[in-house]
Amino acid sequence: MPTGSPLLLRKMQLLTTIRYGWTRRCCPGIRMASSQSSSNRVGFIGLGNMGSHMARNLLKKGQSVMIYDVYPEAMAALEGQGAVAARSLTEIADSCSKIITMLPSSPHCTQVYTGDGGLLKSDIKEGTLLIDCSTIDPATSKEISASAVKRGATFCDAPVSGGVMGARDAALTFMVGCDSPEDFDAIRTLLSLMGKNVVHCGSVGMGEAAKICNNMVTLLTFFLLYPVSSSIRRSFIFILTAADGYRNGGHSRNIQPGHTVRNYPMEVARNQNLNI
């Protein structure tokens, strides 16, 4: 079935309900979300490699967090640390004043926000802040934002740079697209609990545009470095010597987004030299 099918979300939620019932039998200590809503509660949807660390950092910083994922095991892993599990997206929309999503692709975001049973098809409260940290296309962000405005909610795109290590260490960089400085101020403090840098890139969609440019620069850097290292080997230059010169020229930035490694070229050289 195509990822964008309107039946996808309902089937995923049904699967979650069935699997969650099994998880609760196997893990009696698991907690389900109460019906009581909280104006200070943060919703977090998508607990993959990045999202699980991000939600965990919110918990470490004292936030009340309600979580949702199609895999109950991912929710169970965070419940022991104080998170509250939701049975559905509707429950997240009803209980949280700020909602963060970290999803794999544009179709997933469309389903979660505007699909059947999605956040914007629920009783979402006016003034709710919706923050999407997924890497998706800017057009999708703008479409979701337009739907959010009709419901009285505010949508911001805030893709991240820094990888899994950055998510784990709360060292991410957030590239934020939102339509007003007031919206940016409203989410900056929350995002700062999960990262070191929060940058306002412009209106909705501009955060995604900045992230795409970041990915392009990273890819181009890989393409440029590969022939350089090959030329060094063909010229019989000791690779550590070349790397040391490269470092002394001031190029010590790790091309992995959000991370700086001291003497980075030397570290790369050691990894490429089998005798080291």
ABEGO torsion letter per residue (X at the ends): XBAABAAAAAAAAAAAAAAAAAAAAABAABBBBBABBBAABBBBBGBBAAAAAAAAAAAAAGBBBBBBBABAAAAAAAAAAGBBBBABAAAAAAABABBBBBBABAAAAAAAAABBGBAAABBBBBGBBBBBABBBBAAAAAAAAAAAAAAGBBBBBBBBBGEAAAAAAGABBBBBBBABAAAAAAAAAAAAAABABBBBAEBBGAAAAAAAAAAAAAAAAAAAAAAAAAAAAAAGBBAAAAAAAAAAAGBABBABBGBBBBGAAAAAAAAABAAX
